[in-house]
Amino acid sequence: MTAYDPDNIFAKILRGELPSETVYEDDKTRVIMDIMPRVDGHCLVLPKAPSRNILDIEAADLSACMATVQRMAIAAKKAFEADGVTVQHFVEAAGGQVVFHTHWHVLPRFAGISLKAHTGEVAPAETVRAAADRLRAALSED
């Protein structure tokens, strides 16, 4: 397996070297907004410990991530009054992984509405922040 690259974008975000819109954080995980959202409320769950994906993450970190994914799925459904939620995890380049730090996408979904195409276009900061505020509000009601 390829070695973990400590200079990937999520590692830099976790170290505070790059900015992010953080929604939630605990001792093992951090949730940030995707700056290229495919739907309003698209967030990312990251383990704080380094790993590339589900193939090499430590079991305790995987367990912590899954608890946070569940928490964020509930919050996303509530915050956006969504019909459902899509959770995605891509493994290696052939599986669609682009950033090689383990992460899960949590996307609120609506019946009959497709996800926006991943264009690589960064959303306006105020749009990302507004979605983060909605998620934080839903989390605070727990």
Summary of the structure (lengths in Angstrom):
residues: 142
radius of gyration: 14.4
end to end distance: 39.6
largest distance: 41.7
contacts: 412
relative contact order: 0.23
helix: 32%
strand: 18%
